[in-house]
């Protein structure tokens, strides 16, 4: 059974044979009343469904799912795919989030993290036994679906960024680096794909986005049904994020044999090996990102092709989704065995 907010993917879950139960929730923001209602909904659904094991993902399901499972004595496995913006902030918001995590995670059975930096920082803020945690290679990637494709290296490279239009994803740095690149006299195309989220507190200014488009700096696309076609046309996948768990866009780009440029931050540096399958740049530094772009464009065709091959090899060895499935399967079986004992 899958419990999640209803969207365009809900029917796809049903199509593959999954029983689906709608659970509406706000993906961002903290409202005590609505969050208490959300906690009750988790408890009520799980009480009636009576699952053997619950798998949760993203902040609110991790927290409220863990609490509900603890009350109902249901084994719960959480996936902390990234620390989220609250761990980038300071003050009462971070303290309150840490308290919520501390209370809820004492009640669950296991916590997966997607990189060790996240795990160590999380444990420094939240009292949790490290022995009930382990690492996943992100969410993994279907390397058969995202196949290696050759690149037509021309005089005008296409740089591609795929991300939600949030400040913390580095959208401003991407646009500023693109503007520097164009103003330097070099030729390139800069694509940006991601859904607008104007209600999010960390959303970029959509007027700025329009200005970048009007100036010919950024080619923006709100949504693409099959991202593989876009990645296949690009030369480089770029992600100047402030922090990640294990970014899927880099996994998708790497699996298809694209060179990668990303910030030297947790999550990104696990996927991008500087000089091997792409380049790392400084976080919140558009000049550093611009220099990484120039470094790529100045490579010979042979050097670019080597980055491409190295990207595919790394994803195959370290981020195949079958590795993630096996880790989940092993942990589920272990919890079920313990439950029977």
Buried (B, 14 or more C-beta within 10 A) or exposed (E): EBBBEEEEEBEEBEEEEEEBEEBEBEEBEBEEEEBEEBBEBBBEBBEEEEBEBBBBBBBBBBBBBBBBBBBBEBBBBBBBBBBBBBBEEEEEEBEEBBEBBEBBBBBBBBBBBBBEBBBEBBBEBBEBEEEEBBBBBBBBBEBEEBEBBEBEBEEEBBBBBBBBBBBBBBBBBBBBBBBBBBEEEBEBBBBBBBEBBEEBEBBBEEEBBEEBEEEEBBBBEEEBEEBBEBBBBBBBBBBBBBBBBBBBBBBBBBBBBBBBBBBBBBBBBBBBBBEBBBBBBBBBBBEBBBBBBBBBBEBEEEEBBBBBEBBBBBBBEBBBBEBBEEBBEEBBEEBEEEEEE
